[in-house]
Amino acid sequence: MADPGVERSPILALTRFGMGAGPGDLARVGSDPAAWLSAQIDAAGAPQPQGDLTTGPARIAEFDAYRATGRPRGDAARQARQDRRRAIVQDTNDEFLARIRLAAGTDRGFAERWSLFWSNWFTVSAVKFNSGAFVGPFEREAIRPHVFGRFEDLTLAAEQHPAMLLYLDQTRSAGPNSRAATRRNAGLNENLAREIMELHTVGTDGGYSQADVTEFARALTGWTLPRNADRTFAFRPAVHEPGERVVMGKTYPAGGVEQGRAILRDLANRPETAKRAARRLAVHFVADDPPPALVARLEKAWIDSGGALDVVARALVAAPEAWAPTATKVKTPYEFIVSAHRALNLAPRNARSLRQDLIALGQTPFSPPSPEGWPDTAADWAGPDAMVKRLDWSRRSAERAEATTPDPVATAEAALGARLGPRTRTAVARAESRSEALTLLLMSPEFQRR
């Protein structure tokens, strides 16, 4: 139950919990920001990007056609392979544009931010073309439908998706004593097992050993992509390492695909996972160095509910520490660009241009540099060079919005509400042009932080 002694500001609901504020958003939140946020916690999941977007099974068919070209001989074959690759890349650009349009226009900003947090937790990256081919379907099919369900279900969906299996080289892994290994001299690949334990569940201080990683990797052998396009996951018994496994002190009997799933479920439900996730959520939503009381609240909600993410989301909304008036989180480049579009009432238009903007700002779409995902602290995004690049982008965006923004002060009030400080208000009001006024708004300390 919400603490009646804590002021819950509508602008914090929009900027800290959501994707930013624009014209009319404060009125939509109304007098009960916590209720507005809670209403977005939906068992059906987070909103989906709209458009003619490729499904996972359809992408498998396209990907198989691309791979079937192998090392093409002749100009026509090479051209066919390039065309297939180019079509997949274009689809990924379409995914990015649909996703950023959703973020810039949604009235469910908390659900969107919550979804993006879990997408970053279960990182896949277009740095590798193979996994990049599936990043859009991954987020739409494995992440968004499950973000307010049980964490173990989200985890299973994420780890079994083609994007994850390809990104972490699981399709190359074979049990050393499996039937397939004896025929083709295949070997064990531990990448997926290691990253599940290190990044997706218990964490590096979660009490596991290298032997646990190896045993888990053996249990996961056989997890791969299907050979037909009616689903997105397959298990190949011929590749699976036979025998029982012991992981973190528990014995798992031989059981094919269910052996790996059983270990994964147990890892998802361990208290070390709850502790790690609670802190990461508090860091993302509230502060780089979060209040211990907030972390404890989220951890308790997680453990008491058995990893029910809707319960954890409600605990975050209800926590008084989450409504501290001082904004300390520096927006990532993606958050900055999305919130600027919302503030200026602009619709994202050109995927190529936006992609180049985000590359310049250091956050290439769908391309975190490692399985750890994008960093989440001010030290990573607030350097002097980064601020200069944000200024350049702000000037160009302000010029684009100038003609449709007759009153920059009103725009600042809609974007920042009670967070608009007197210094920024005065600077915006006294600017020599509307484009200068809007640039000052976007580069103000209040707007750069959430």
C-alpha positions as CSV (number, residue, x, y, z in Angstrom):
1,M,0.0,0.0,0.0
2,A,1.3,3.5,-0.9
3,D,2.7,5.6,1.9
4,P,0.4,8.6,2.2
5,G,3.3,10.7,3.5
6,V,5.2,10.5,0.3
7,E,4.6,12.9,-2.5
8,R,4.2,11.1,-5.8
9,S,4.8,13.6,-8.6
10,P,3.1,13.1,-12.0
11,I,6.3,14.3,-13.8
12,L,8.3,11.6,-12.0
13,A,5.9,9.0,-13.1
14,L,6.5,10.1,-16.7
15,T,10.2,10.7,-16.6
16,R,11.6,8.3,-14.0
17,F,9.3,5.4,-14.5
18,G,8.3,6.2,-18.1
19,M,9.9,7.4,-21.4
20,G,9.4,11.1,-20.9
21,A,6.6,13.7,-21.0
22,G,5.1,15.7,-23.8
23,P,2.0,17.7,-24.5
24,G,-1.0,16.4,-22.6
25,D,0.9,13.7,-20.7
26,L,0.7,15.4,-17.3
27,A,-3.1,15.7,-17.6
28,R,-3.3,12.0,-18.6
29,V,-1.4,10.9,-15.4
30,G,-3.8,12.9,-13.3
31,S,-3.8,13.2,-9.5
32,D,-2.8,9.6,-8.7
33,P,0.5,8.8,-10.5
34,A,1.0,5.5,-8.7
35,A,-2.4,4.3,-9.9
36,W,-1.5,5.4,-13.5
37,L,1.7,3.4,-13.3
38,S,0.0,0.3,-11.7
39,A,-2.6,0.3,-14.5
40,Q,0.1,-0.4,-17.0
41,I,1.1,-3.7,-15.2
42,D,-0.7,-6.1,-17.5
43,A,-0.5,-9.9,-17.4
44,A,-0.6,-9.8,-21.2
45,G,2.8,-8.1,-21.2
46,A,4.1,-4.9,-22.6
47,P,2.9,-3.1,-25.8
48,Q,4.2,-4.4,-29.1
49,P,5.8,-2.3,-31.9
50,Q,3.4,-2.0,-34.8
51,G,4.0,-2.7,-38.5
52,D,4.6,-5.5,-41.0
53,L,7.3,-7.2,-38.8
54,T,8.7,-10.6,-39.4
55,T,7.9,-13.4,-37.0
56,G,10.5,-15.7,-35.5
57,P,9.5,-18.8,-37.6
58,A,9.4,-16.7,-40.8
59,R,12.9,-15.3,-40.0
60,I,14.2,-18.8,-39.5
61,A,13.1,-19.6,-43.1
62,E,14.8,-16.5,-44.4
63,F,17.9,-17.2,-42.3
64,D,18.0,-20.8,-43.6
65,A,17.7,-19.6,-47.2
66,Y,20.6,-17.2,-46.5
67,R,22.8,-19.9,-44.9
68,A,22.0,-22.4,-47.7
69,T,23.9,-20.2,-50.1
70,G,27.1,-21.1,-48.2
71,R,30.2,-19.9,-50.1
72,P,28.5,-18.9,-53.4
73,R,30.3,-19.5,-56.7
74,G,29.6,-17.1,-59.5
75,D,28.3,-13.6,-59.6
76,A,24.6,-14.6,-59.6
77,A,25.0,-16.7,-56.5
78,R,27.0,-14.0,-54.7
79,Q,24.3,-11.4,-55.6
80,A,21.6,-13.7,-54.3
81,R,23.4,-14.1,-51.0
82,Q,24.0,-10.4,-50.7
83,D,20.3,-9.7,-51.4
84,R,19.1,-12.1,-48.7
85,R,21.5,-10.5,-46.2
86,R,20.5,-7.0,-47.2
87,A,16.8,-7.9,-46.8
88,I,17.4,-9.2,-43.3
89,V,19.3,-6.0,-42.4
90,Q,16.5,-3.9,-43.7
91,D,14.0,-5.8,-41.7
92,T,16.1,-5.1,-38.6
93,N,16.1,-1.4,-39.4
94,D,12.3,-1.6,-39.7
95,E,12.2,-3.2,-36.3
96,F,14.2,-0.4,-34.8
97,L,11.9,2.3,-36.3
98,A,8.8,0.5,-35.1
99,R,10.3,0.2,-31.6
100,I,11.4,3.8,-31.3
101,R,8.0,5.0,-32.6
102,L,6.3,3.0,-29.9
103,A,8.5,4.5,-27.2
104,A,8.0,8.0,-28.5
105,G,4.2,7.7,-28.8
106,T,3.1,5.3,-26.1
107,D,0.8,6.2,-23.2
108,R,2.2,3.2,-21.3
109,G,5.7,4.5,-20.7
110,F,6.3,2.5,-17.6
111,A,5.5,-0.8,-19.4
112,E,7.8,0.3,-22.2
113,R,10.7,1.1,-19.8
114,W,10.1,-2.1,-17.8
115,S,10.3,-4.1,-21.1
116,L,13.5,-2.4,-22.2
117,F,15.1,-3.2,-18.9
118,W,14.5,-6.9,-19.3
119,S,15.5,-6.8,-23.0
120,N,18.8,-5.4,-21.8
121,W,19.1,-7.9,-19.0
122,F,18.8,-10.7,-21.6
123,T,21.1,-9.1,-24.0
124,V,21.4,-10.2,-27.6
125,S,23.2,-8.1,-30.1
126,A,23.3,-7.3,-33.8
127,V,27.1,-7.0,-33.5
128,K,26.9,-10.6,-34.8
129,F,24.9,-10.8,-38.0
130,N,23.4,-14.3,-37.1
131,S,21.9,-13.1,-33.8
132,G,21.2,-9.7,-35.2
133,A,18.8,-11.3,-37.7
134,F,16.6,-12.3,-34.8
135,V,16.8,-9.3,-32.4
136,G,13.4,-7.9,-33.3
137,P,11.5,-11.1,-33.1
138,F,13.4,-11.9,-29.8
139,E,12.2,-8.8,-28.1
140,R,8.6,-9.1,-29.5
141,E,8.3,-12.8,-28.8
142,A,10.5,-13.7,-25.9
143,I,10.6,-10.5,-23.8
144,R,7.5,-8.3,-24.1
145,P,4.9,-11.0,-23.6
146,H,6.5,-12.2,-20.3
147,V,7.7,-9.0,-18.6
148,F,4.9,-9.0,-16.1
149,G,4.7,-12.8,-15.7
150,R,7.0,-15.1,-13.8
151,F,10.7,-14.6,-14.1
152,E,11.4,-18.3,-14.8
153,D,9.0,-18.2,-17.8
154,L,10.7,-15.1,-19.1
155,T,14.1,-16.8,-18.7
156,L,13.0,-19.9,-20.5
157,A,11.6,-17.9,-23.4
158,A,14.7,-15.8,-23.7
159,E,17.3,-18.6,-23.5
160,Q,15.4,-20.8,-26.0
161,H,15.0,-18.1,-28.6
162,P,17.1,-18.3,-31.8
163,A,18.6,-14.9,-31.1
164,M,20.1,-16.1,-27.8
165,L,21.1,-19.5,-29.1
166,L,23.0,-17.9,-32.0
167,Y,24.4,-15.0,-30.0
168,L,26.0,-17.2,-27.4
169,D,27.0,-20.0,-29.9
170,Q,24.8,-22.7,-28.4
171,T,24.1,-24.1,-31.8
172,R,27.7,-25.1,-32.0
173,S,27.7,-27.0,-28.8
174,A,27.7,-30.8,-28.6
175,G,28.1,-33.2,-25.8
176,P,31.6,-34.8,-25.9
177,N,30.0,-38.2,-25.5
178,S,27.0,-37.7,-27.7
179,R,26.3,-39.6,-30.9
180,A,26.9,-36.5,-33.0
181,A,30.3,-35.7,-31.4
182,T,31.7,-39.1,-32.1
183,R,30.8,-38.6,-35.8
184,R,31.9,-35.1,-36.4
185,N,34.5,-34.3,-33.7
186,A,32.2,-31.6,-32.3
187,G,32.9,-30.0,-28.9
188,L,31.2,-28.4,-25.9
189,N,30.6,-24.7,-25.9
190,E,30.0,-23.1,-22.5
191,N,29.1,-19.6,-23.6
192,L,25.3,-19.8,-23.0
193,A,25.7,-21.7,-19.7
194,R,28.3,-19.2,-18.4
195,E,26.3,-16.1,-19.3
196,I,23.0,-17.5,-17.9
197,M,24.8,-18.0,-14.6
198,E,26.9,-14.8,-14.6
199,L,24.5,-12.3,-16.1
200,H,21.0,-13.7,-16.3
201,T,20.5,-15.3,-12.9
202,V,22.7,-15.7,-9.8
203,G,25.6,-13.4,-10.8
204,T,29.4,-13.8,-10.4
205,D,29.1,-13.8,-6.6
206,G,26.2,-16.3,-6.7
207,G,28.3,-19.2,-5.4
208,Y,28.8,-21.3,-8.5
209,S,32.0,-22.8,-9.8
210,Q,33.6,-23.5,-13.1
211,A,32.5,-27.1,-12.7
212,D,28.9,-25.9,-12.4
213,V,29.2,-24.0,-15.6
214,T,30.6,-27.0,-17.4
215,E,27.9,-29.3,-16.0
216,F,25.2,-26.8,-17.0
217,A,26.7,-26.5,-20.5
218,R,26.5,-30.3,-20.9
219,A,22.8,-30.2,-19.8
220,L,22.1,-27.6,-22.5
221,T,23.6,-29.6,-25.4
222,G,21.0,-30.3,-28.0
223,W,19.3,-26.9,-27.7
224,T,19.3,-25.5,-31.2
225,L,17.2,-24.0,-34.0
226,P,14.6,-26.1,-35.8
227,R,15.0,-27.4,-39.3
228,N,11.5,-26.1,-40.3
229,A,9.8,-22.8,-39.9
230,D,6.8,-23.6,-37.8
231,R,8.6,-22.9,-34.4
232,T,11.7,-21.3,-33.0
233,F,13.3,-23.9,-30.8
234,A,14.3,-27.5,-31.3
235,F,16.1,-30.2,-29.2
236,R,18.3,-32.7,-30.9
237,P,18.9,-35.8,-28.7
238,A,21.8,-36.9,-30.9
239,V,23.8,-33.8,-29.7
240,H,22.9,-34.1,-26.1
241,E,25.4,-35.2,-23.5
242,P,24.0,-38.3,-21.8
243,G,23.9,-38.8,-18.1
244,E,23.0,-37.0,-14.9
245,R,24.4,-33.5,-14.0
246,V,25.3,-31.9,-10.7
247,V,24.9,-28.1,-10.6
248,M,25.3,-26.0,-7.4
249,G,25.0,-29.1,-5.3
250,K,21.8,-30.5,-6.8
251,T,21.6,-33.6,-8.9
252,Y,19.6,-33.6,-12.1
253,P,18.8,-37.0,-13.6
254,A,19.2,-37.7,-17.3
255,G,16.2,-36.3,-19.1
256,G,16.9,-34.8,-22.5
257,V,15.7,-31.3,-23.0
258,E,14.0,-31.2,-19.6
259,Q,17.4,-31.5,-17.8
260,G,18.6,-28.1,-19.0
261,R,15.2,-26.6,-18.3
262,A,15.1,-27.9,-14.8
263,I,18.5,-26.4,-14.0
264,L,17.4,-23.1,-15.6
265,R,14.2,-22.9,-13.6
266,D,16.2,-23.5,-10.4
267,L,18.7,-20.8,-11.2
268,A,15.9,-18.4,-12.0
269,N,14.3,-19.0,-8.6
270,R,17.4,-18.9,-6.4
271,P,17.7,-16.1,-3.8
272,E,20.9,-14.9,-5.3
273,T,19.0,-14.1,-8.5
274,A,16.4,-12.2,-6.6
275,K,19.1,-10.1,-4.8
276,R,20.9,-9.3,-8.1
277,A,17.8,-8.4,-10.0
278,A,16.5,-6.2,-7.1
279,R,19.6,-4.2,-7.2
280,R,19.7,-3.9,-10.9
281,L,16.1,-2.7,-11.0
282,A,16.8,-0.1,-8.3
283,V,19.9,1.1,-10.1
284,H,18.0,1.5,-13.4
285,F,14.9,3.2,-12.1
286,V,16.2,5.3,-9.2
287,A,19.9,5.9,-8.6
288,D,23.4,4.6,-9.6
289,D,23.9,4.0,-5.9
290,P,20.4,2.9,-4.9
291,P,18.9,3.2,-1.4
292,P,19.4,-0.1,0.4
293,A,15.8,0.0,1.7
294,L,14.5,0.0,-1.9
295,V,16.7,-2.9,-2.9
296,A,15.5,-4.8,0.2
297,R,11.8,-4.1,-0.7
298,L,12.2,-5.4,-4.2
299,E,14.1,-8.4,-3.1
300,K,11.4,-9.3,-0.6
301,A,8.7,-8.8,-3.2
302,W,10.6,-11.1,-5.6
303,I,11.2,-13.9,-3.1
304,D,7.7,-13.7,-1.4
305,S,6.0,-13.9,-4.8
306,G,8.3,-16.6,-6.4
307,G,9.6,-14.2,-9.0
308,A,6.3,-12.7,-10.1
309,L,7.4,-9.7,-12.0
310,D,4.0,-7.9,-11.8
311,V,4.4,-8.1,-8.0
312,V,7.9,-6.7,-8.2
313,A,6.7,-3.9,-10.5
314,R,4.0,-2.9,-8.0
315,A,6.5,-3.0,-5.2
316,L,8.7,-0.5,-7.1
317,V,5.7,1.8,-7.8
318,A,4.7,1.7,-4.1
319,A,8.2,2.2,-2.7
320,P,8.7,5.7,-1.2
321,E,12.4,5.6,-2.1
322,A,11.5,5.4,-5.8
323,W,9.8,8.8,-5.6
324,A,12.7,10.8,-4.2
325,P,12.4,14.3,-5.8
326,T,16.0,14.6,-6.9
327,A,16.6,13.2,-10.4
328,T,20.0,11.5,-10.5
329,K,19.8,9.1,-13.4
330,V,21.5,10.3,-16.7
331,K,19.5,9.3,-19.7
332,T,21.1,6.9,-22.1
333,P,21.3,8.2,-25.7
334,Y,18.2,6.2,-26.7
335,E,16.3,7.5,-23.7
336,F,17.4,11.0,-24.5
337,I,16.3,10.8,-28.2
338,V,13.0,9.2,-27.3
339,S,12.2,11.7,-24.6
340,A,13.2,14.6,-26.9
341,H,10.7,13.4,-29.5
342,R,8.0,13.2,-26.9
343,A,8.8,16.7,-25.5
344,L,8.9,18.2,-29.0
345,N,5.8,16.2,-30.1
346,L,7.8,14.8,-33.0
347,A,7.3,11.4,-34.6
348,P,10.5,9.4,-35.4
349,R,10.6,9.3,-39.2
350,N,13.8,7.9,-40.7
351,A,15.4,4.7,-39.4
352,R,18.7,5.4,-41.1
353,S,19.1,8.9,-39.8
354,L,18.1,7.9,-36.2
355,R,20.5,5.0,-36.4
356,Q,23.4,7.3,-37.4
357,D,22.4,9.7,-34.6
358,L,22.6,6.9,-32.0
359,I,25.9,5.6,-33.4
360,A,27.3,9.1,-33.0
361,L,26.0,9.2,-29.4
362,G,27.5,5.8,-28.6
363,Q,24.4,3.5,-28.5
364,T,24.1,1.8,-31.9
365,P,20.6,0.3,-32.2
366,F,20.3,-3.3,-31.1
367,S,24.1,-3.6,-30.7
368,P,25.3,-3.6,-27.2
369,P,29.0,-4.4,-27.2
370,S,28.9,-7.4,-25.0
371,P,26.5,-9.8,-23.3
372,E,26.5,-7.5,-20.3
373,G,24.2,-5.1,-22.2
374,W,24.2,-1.4,-22.2
375,P,25.7,0.3,-19.1
376,D,23.3,2.1,-16.8
377,T,25.3,4.8,-14.8
378,A,26.1,8.4,-15.3
379,A,29.8,7.7,-15.6
380,D,29.1,5.8,-18.8
381,W,27.0,8.5,-20.6
382,A,27.8,11.9,-19.1
383,G,31.3,12.6,-20.4
384,P,32.2,15.9,-22.0
385,D,32.5,14.5,-25.5
386,A,29.1,12.8,-25.1
387,M,27.5,16.1,-24.0
388,V,28.9,17.9,-27.0
389,K,27.4,15.3,-29.3
390,R,24.0,15.7,-27.5
391,L,24.2,19.4,-28.1
392,D,24.8,19.0,-31.8
393,W,21.8,16.6,-32.0
394,S,19.6,19.0,-29.9
395,R,20.3,21.9,-32.2
396,R,19.3,19.9,-35.3
397,S,16.1,18.6,-33.6
398,A,15.2,22.0,-32.3
399,E,15.4,23.5,-35.8
400,R,13.2,20.7,-37.0
401,A,10.6,21.4,-34.3
402,E,10.8,25.2,-34.4
403,A,8.0,25.8,-36.9
404,T,5.5,23.6,-34.9
405,T,6.5,24.9,-31.4
406,P,5.1,28.4,-31.0
407,D,5.7,28.6,-27.2
408,P,8.9,27.0,-26.0
409,V,8.1,27.9,-22.3
410,A,4.9,25.9,-22.6
411,T,6.9,23.1,-24.2
412,A,9.3,23.1,-21.3
413,E,6.5,23.1,-18.7
414,A,4.8,20.1,-20.5
415,A,8.2,18.2,-20.6
416,L,9.4,18.9,-17.1
417,G,6.4,19.9,-15.0
418,A,7.3,20.7,-11.5
419,R,10.9,19.7,-12.3
420,L,11.4,22.8,-14.4
421,G,13.8,25.0,-12.4
422,P,13.8,28.8,-12.5
423,R,17.1,29.1,-14.2
424,T,16.1,26.8,-17.1
425,R,12.7,28.5,-17.4
426,T,14.4,31.9,-17.6
427,A,16.9,30.7,-20.1
428,V,14.2,29.3,-22.4
429,A,12.1,32.4,-22.1
430,R,14.9,34.8,-22.9
431,A,16.4,32.8,-25.8
432,E,16.9,34.8,-29.0
433,S,15.0,32.3,-31.1
434,R,12.6,29.4,-30.7
435,S,15.3,26.9,-31.9
436,E,17.7,28.2,-29.3
437,A,15.1,28.0,-26.6
438,L,14.3,24.4,-27.5
439,T,18.0,23.5,-27.6
440,L,18.4,25.0,-24.1
441,L,15.5,22.9,-22.9
442,L,16.9,19.7,-24.2
443,M,20.4,20.3,-22.8
444,S,19.1,21.5,-19.4
445,P,20.2,19.4,-16.4
446,E,16.5,18.7,-15.7
447,F,16.0,17.2,-19.1
448,Q,19.2,15.2,-19.3
449,R,18.3,13.5,-16.0
450,R,15.3,11.4,-15.0
